[in-house]
Amino acid sequence: MVDALGRILYSGPFWAMPDRFRIAPVRDHRPAFLIPGFVDTHVHFPQVFSVAAHGGGTLLNWLDRCIFPAEARLREPEHARRAAAAFCSARIRAGTTAAMVFGSAFPAAQNALFEATARAGLRIVSGRGIQTRGPAAAAPLLTGDREAEDLCRLEIERWHCADQPDRPDLAHLQVALVPRFALSVTTETLRWLGDLYDELRDKGVYFHSHLSENDAPGTGEVDAVCRDFGTVSYLDTYDGAFLPGSEPSGRSLLGRRSILAHAVHCTEAELARLSATGTSIAHCPTSQLFLGSGTMPWLRTVRSGVTVALGSDVGAGDEWLISRVANDCFKVHMSERAPFATAIDPAALLYTATLAGAKALDMEARFGNLDAGKDADFLVVDPREWEPLERALESVRGSADSLVFSLLMTMREPAITSVFVAGKEVSAATDASPPETTGLAAEPSTAFDS
């Protein structure tokens, strides 16, 4: 049961709904499932048209050959508007109601992204991609430090909580500070980023970047960062210790609104520091398969206490649908070497795709599951619209775990027939006016009866 403000008033069996709610209009979705909206904690807006691009190698090769040139095209305003519309449409088709979005280097493109997101009625945290140094292929994306800081301040002033000024707990539009990764910035950049983030933490601004994605000996990202900065670990560059020997040299960028993508090759000390600071990891197994980045050690990482949520990492990830990322998550961690292999519980997979993402965004009190009191962010999944899913569910016998597992492993975009954010149904036609708010109650499929 959802009120006119989009909040869940009641969640449970239809027959047990309190009498005071029975006057409400009913939306009957049987035999569909209602599940929480997916939360994507790492996805690249300027790579919307670069999914499955052939880079002929691992991370750094792929960036030079495919991604930097593709991202440079967003300096063209019309191309940026098309990209923003396509990005929002893809999110809706995939049921991604909330996302941490790695943004474009170009302010006009970021404006187009926020405008399209607001029209679509989705939740977003995004920030312009900050690069103050890089290879020749990245030249169109680079700025000086003064310009980079000025552009960050302007974006925050214009878009952070633009739909709910001074209320980050209610806002759908929020901003992050987003350096591409340590190799794309200088020590001066890290210094002013730390100062700016410290200044803006109380306003609910986020921090987002990449961490320890590729560890090819000598030439990979991890070795390159430690060699370039002279630090003990990669994480030190974000933790205010970016001078040689990891000398304390600035303010930390870690914290409860900080999300670092990948973290495939972290040390025990790095995981302990992430956990202690409340910093979250966006786990991107689909992307790690595509770029050959390795496998994040699941058991070691979750036992450290750090929040682990899922990220599609489009366009290195070639799947928008977070349940497909959960599918890869299950498979890669089943395939770790003994004794580290594990069969992730279906409930944990669903949690990692939904509520863990809300927790990483520091918004678990607002959305992430179907508890009463939260916003009604949910998907209607109709197995009849994707025959392999319908067949898989017909064969399920036994526990709810088996049902959830088959649903996550087999569903595809066509099965997502409706997407709701704060009680409003959203449409993939992002140029349309925002949909009207309607109260609704939905009777669950009998498969959900306890």
C-alpha positions in Angstrom: 0.0 0.0 0.0 1.5 3.3 -1.2 0.3 6.8 -0.2 0.1 9.8 -2.4 3.6 10.9 -1.4 5.0 7.6 -2.7 5.7 6.1 0.7 4.9 2.5 1.6 2.2 2.3 4.3 1.8 -1.4 4.5 3.7 -4.4 3.0 2.4 -7.9 3.5 -0.3 -10.4 2.5 -3.2 -8.7 0.6 -5.7 -10.5 2.8 -4.1 -9.1 6.0 -4.1 -5.4 4.9 -5.6 -3.2 7.6 -9.3 -2.3 7.0 -8.6 1.5 6.8 -6.7 0.9 3.5 -9.4 -1.1 1.8 -11.0 2.0 0.2 -7.8 2.5 -2.0 -7.8 1.6 -5.7 -6.1 -1.7 -6.4 -3.5 -2.4 -9.1 -3.6 -6.2 -9.6 -0.3 -7.4 -11.1 -0.8 -11.2 -10.7 1.1 -13.4 -11.5 3.9 -10.9 -11.5 6.5 -10.3 -8.7 7.1 -7.1 -6.9 10.8 -6.6 -6.1 12.8 -3.6 -4.9 14.3 -1.4 -7.6 17.8 -2.3 -8.5 20.7 0.0 -7.3 23.7 0.3 -9.6 26.6 1.7 -7.6 29.0 2.2 -10.6 27.9 3.0 -14.1 29.5 5.4 -16.7 27.2 7.9 -18.4 29.7 8.9 -21.2 30.1 5.2 -22.1 26.5 4.6 -22.9 27.3 3.9 -26.6 30.5 2.0 -25.8 29.1 -1.3 -24.4 31.1 -4.3 -25.6 33.7 -2.1 -27.4 36.7 -4.2 -28.5 39.8 -2.7 -26.9 42.2 -5.5 -27.7 43.5 -5.7 -24.2 43.0 -5.0 -20.5 42.0 -1.8 -18.7 44.6 0.8 -19.8 44.6 -0.4 -23.4 40.8 -0.3 -23.5 40.7 3.2 -22.1 43.1 4.6 -24.7 41.7 2.8 -27.7 37.9 2.9 -27.0 36.8 5.0 -24.1 38.7 8.3 -24.2 37.7 8.9 -27.8 34.1 7.9 -27.2 33.9 10.1 -24.1 35.3 13.1 -26.0 32.3 13.0 -28.3 30.1 14.3 -25.5 31.6 17.8 -26.0 29.0 17.9 -28.9 25.8 19.2 -27.2 23.4 17.3 -29.4 25.3 14.0 -29.0 25.3 14.6 -25.2 21.5 15.1 -25.2 21.0 11.8 -27.2 23.4 10.0 -24.8 21.5 11.3 -21.7 18.2 10.2 -23.1 19.6 6.8 -24.1 21.2 6.4 -20.7 17.9 7.0 -18.8 15.9 4.8 -21.1 18.4 1.9 -20.6 18.2 2.4 -16.8 14.4 2.2 -16.8 14.4 -0.9 -19.0 16.8 -2.5 -16.6 14.9 -1.5 -13.5 17.7 0.6 -12.1 15.8 3.1 -9.9 18.9 4.5 -8.2 22.5 4.8 -9.5 25.9 6.2 -8.7 26.9 7.6 -12.1 30.4 8.4 -13.3 29.8 11.6 -15.3 31.1 13.3 -18.3 34.0 15.8 -18.3 31.8 18.3 -20.1 29.4 20.5 -18.1 26.8 20.7 -20.9 26.7 16.9 -21.0 26.3 16.7 -17.2 23.5 19.3 -17.4 21.8 17.1 -20.1 22.2 14.0 -17.8 20.6 15.7 -14.8 17.8 17.2 -16.9 17.0 13.9 -18.5 17.1 12.1 -15.1 14.7 14.6 -13.6 12.3 14.2 -16.5 12.4 10.4 -16.2 11.8 10.5 -12.4 14.9 8.4 -11.5 17.4 8.8 -8.6 20.9 9.7 -9.5 24.2 10.6 -7.8 26.7 11.9 -10.4 29.6 14.2 -10.9 31.8 15.4 -13.8 34.7 13.1 -14.5 37.8 14.9 -13.2 41.1 14.5 -15.1 44.0 16.9 -14.7 46.6 14.6 -16.5 46.5 11.7 -18.8 47.7 10.2 -22.1 47.3 11.9 -25.5 44.1 10.0 -26.1 42.5 11.7 -23.1 43.6 15.2 -24.0 40.0 16.5 -24.8 38.9 15.4 -21.3 41.7 17.2 -19.4 41.5 20.6 -17.5 43.8 22.4 -15.2 43.3 22.2 -11.5 41.7 25.7 -11.1 39.2 25.0 -13.8 38.4 21.6 -12.5 37.7 22.9 -9.0 35.6 25.7 -10.4 33.5 23.3 -12.6 33.0 21.0 -9.6 31.7 23.9 -7.4 29.4 25.1 -10.2 27.9 21.6 -10.7 27.3 21.2 -7.0 25.7 24.6 -6.7 23.4 23.9 -9.7 22.5 20.2 -9.2 23.1 19.0 -5.7 19.6 18.4 -4.2 18.2 20.7 -6.9 14.8 18.9 -6.5 14.9 19.1 -2.7 17.3 22.0 -1.6 19.1 21.2 1.7 17.3 17.9 2.0 19.7 15.2 0.8 17.6 12.6 2.5 14.7 13.4 0.1 16.5 14.5 -3.0 16.6 12.4 -6.2 19.3 14.5 -7.8 22.7 14.6 -6.0 26.3 15.3 -6.9 29.6 13.5 -6.3 33.3 14.5 -6.7 34.5 12.0 -9.3 38.2 11.8 -10.3 38.5 9.0 -12.8 41.3 7.3 -10.8 44.5 8.2 -9.1 46.5 8.1 -12.4 44.3 10.7 -13.9 45.0 13.4 -11.3 48.0 15.0 -9.6 48.9 15.5 -5.9 47.7 19.0 -6.3 44.3 17.7 -7.5 44.1 15.3 -4.6 44.9 18.1 -2.2 42.1 20.4 -3.3 39.6 17.5 -3.7 40.2 16.6 0.0 39.7 20.2 1.1 36.6 20.6 -1.0 35.1 17.3 0.1 35.8 18.2 3.7 34.0 21.5 3.2 31.0 19.9 1.6 30.5 16.7 3.6 27.8 18.2 5.7 25.8 19.0 2.5 25.7 15.3 1.7 28.0 15.5 -1.3 29.5 12.1 -2.4 32.9 10.9 -3.5 33.4 8.2 -6.2 36.3 6.8 -8.1 38.1 3.5 -9.0 40.4 1.5 -6.8 42.7 -1.5 -7.5 41.0 -2.8 -10.7 44.0 -4.2 -12.6 47.2 -5.7 -11.1 49.2 -6.8 -14.1 52.8 -6.9 -12.7 54.7 -3.8 -13.5 52.4 -2.4 -16.1 49.0 -2.6 -14.3 47.0 0.1 -12.6 47.9 -0.9 -9.0 51.7 -1.0 -9.6 51.5 2.2 -11.7 49.7 4.1 -8.9 52.1 3.0 -6.2 55.2 3.7 -8.4 53.9 7.0 -9.6 53.0 8.4 -6.2 55.5 6.5 -4.2 52.8 5.3 -1.8 52.6 2.1 0.2 49.2 1.3 -1.2 46.7 2.5 -3.8 44.1 3.5 -1.2 46.6 5.9 0.4 46.2 8.3 -2.6 42.5 8.8 -1.6 43.2 8.8 2.1 45.1 12.0 2.3 48.5 10.2 2.1 49.5 10.8 -1.5 53.1 11.8 -1.1 56.1 9.4 -1.3 56.1 7.0 1.6 52.4 7.6 2.1 53.3 10.8 4.1 50.1 12.5 5.4 49.6 15.3 3.0 46.0 16.2 2.7 42.4 15.4 3.8 40.9 12.0 3.3 38.3 11.4 0.7 37.0 8.3 2.5 33.7 8.1 4.4 30.1 6.9 4.5 29.2 8.7 1.3 32.3 7.4 -0.6 32.1 4.5 -3.0 35.1 3.0 -4.7 34.6 0.8 -7.7 36.2 -2.7 -8.2 38.6 -3.1 -5.2 39.6 -6.4 -6.8 43.2 -6.4 -5.5 43.0 -4.7 -2.1 45.3 -5.6 0.8 44.0 -6.6 4.2 45.1 -3.2 5.5 43.2 -1.4 2.7 40.0 -3.4 3.4 40.3 -2.6 7.1 40.6 1.1 6.4 37.6 1.0 4.0 35.5 -0.7 6.7 36.7 1.7 9.5 35.8 4.8 7.5 32.4 3.5 6.2 33.6 3.6 2.6 31.7 1.2 0.3 32.8 -1.0 -2.6 31.0 -1.2 -5.9 31.6 -4.8 -7.0 31.6 -5.1 -10.8 32.1 -8.8 -11.7 30.7 -8.5 -15.2 33.2 -5.8 -16.0 36.1 -7.7 -14.4 35.3 -10.6 -16.7 35.2 -8.4 -19.8 38.6 -6.7 -19.0 40.3 -9.7 -17.4 40.8 -7.8 -14.2 40.6 -10.7 -11.9 38.1 -11.7 -9.2 37.5 -9.7 -6.0 37.9 -12.2 -3.1 34.3 -12.3 -1.9 34.7 -14.0 1.5 37.8 -11.9 2.5 36.1 -8.7 1.4 32.7 -9.2 3.1 34.4 -10.5 6.3 36.3 -7.2 6.5 33.0 -5.5 7.3 32.9 -3.2 4.3 29.6 -2.7 2.4 29.7 -4.5 -1.0 27.1 -3.5 -3.5 26.8 -4.3 -7.2 27.8 -2.1 -10.2 27.3 -2.7 -13.9 30.3 -0.7 -14.9 28.7 0.0 -18.3 30.5 0.2 -20.7 33.3 -2.2 -19.6 30.3 -4.1 -18.2 28.2 -5.3 -21.1 25.0 -5.8 -19.0 22.7 -3.0 -17.8 20.5 -5.3 -15.8 21.8 -5.7 -12.2 20.3 -9.1 -11.9 22.6 -10.2 -14.7 25.5 -8.7 -12.7 24.3 -10.8 -9.7 24.3 -13.8 -12.0 28.0 -13.2 -12.8 28.7 -12.5 -9.2 27.4 -15.9 -8.2 29.4 -17.7 -10.9 32.7 -16.0 -10.4 32.8 -16.6 -6.7 31.7 -20.2 -7.1 34.8 -20.4 -9.3 37.4 -19.0 -6.9 40.1 -21.4 -5.9 39.5 -23.6 -2.8 39.1 -22.8 0.0 37.8 -19.4 -1.1 35.0 -20.5 -3.4 31.6 -19.9 -2.1 28.0 -20.3 -3.3 26.4 -16.9 -2.4 23.0 -17.2 -0.8 20.1 -16.0 -3.0 19.0 -13.6 -0.3 22.5 -12.1 -0.2 22.5 -11.7 -4.0 19.2 -9.9 -3.8 20.5 -7.7 -0.9 23.7 -6.9 -2.8 21.6 -5.8 -5.9 19.2 -3.6 -3.8 19.5 -2.7 -0.2 23.3 -2.9 -0.1 23.4 -0.3 -2.9 21.0 1.9 -0.9 23.3 1.5 2.1 26.4 2.4 0.0 24.5 5.6 -1.1 23.7 6.3 2.6 20.0 6.1 1.7 19.0 2.7 3.2 16.4 4.6 5.4 14.7 5.9 2.3 14.7 2.9 -0.2 16.3 -0.4 -1.0 13.6 -2.9 0.2 9.8 -2.9 0.6 9.6 -2.1 4.3 6.7 0.2 5.5 7.9 3.8 5.9 10.3 3.7 2.9 9.7 5.1 -0.6 8.0 2.8 -3.0 10.8 2.0 -5.4 9.9 -1.3 -6.9 9.7 -3.3 -10.1 6.9 -5.4 -11.5 8.4 -8.5 -13.0 6.0 -10.6 -15.2 7.4 -14.0 -16.1 5.0 -14.3 -19.0 6.9 -11.6 -20.8 10.1 -13.7 -20.8 9.4 -17.3 -21.6 12.7 -18.7 -20.2 11.9 -17.1 -16.9 8.3 -18.5 -16.9 9.6 -22.0 -17.6 12.3 -21.7 -14.9 9.8 -20.6 -12.3 7.3 -23.4 -13.2 10.0 -25.9 -12.4 10.9 -24.4 -9.0 10.0 -26.7 -6.1 10.7 -26.1 -2.4 12.1 -23.0 -0.7 11.7 -19.3 -1.3 15.5 -19.3 -1.8 15.1 -21.4 -4.9 12.4 -19.1 -6.2 14.5 -16.0 -5.6 17.6 -17.7 -7.2 15.7 -18.6 -10.3 14.2 -15.2 -10.6 17.6 -13.4 -10.4 19.4 -15.8 -12.6 16.9 -16.0 -15.4 15.1 -12.6 -15.7 15.8 -10.2 -18.6 14.6 -6.7 -19.4 11.4 -7.7 -21.2 10.1 -9.3 -17.9 10.3 -5.8 -16.2 6.9 -4.5 -17.2 6.7 -1.5 -14.8 9.2 0.6 -12.8 8.1 2.7 -9.8 10.2 5.4 -8.0 8.7 6.9 -4.9 5.3 5.5 -6.0 5.4 7.0 -9.5 5.5 4.8 -12.5 8.4 6.0 -14.7 8.6 5.6 -18.5 11.6 5.0 -20.8 10.3 7.9 -22.9 12.5 10.4 -21.1 11.3 13.4 -23.1 7.8 13.0 -21.6 6.5 15.0 -18.7 6.9 13.4 -15.3 4.1 10.9 -14.6 1.3 11.7 -12.2 1.4 10.4 -8.7 -1.2 7.7 -8.0 -1.9 5.7 -4.8 -1.8 2.0 -5.4 -1.9 -1.4 -3.7 -0.7 -4.5 -5.4 -1.8 -8.0 -4.5 1.3 -10.2 -4.5 1.7 -13.4 -6.5 0.7 -16.5 -4.6 4.4 -17.4 -4.8 5.1 -14.8 -2.3 2.5 -16.1 0.3 4.4 -17.4 3.3 
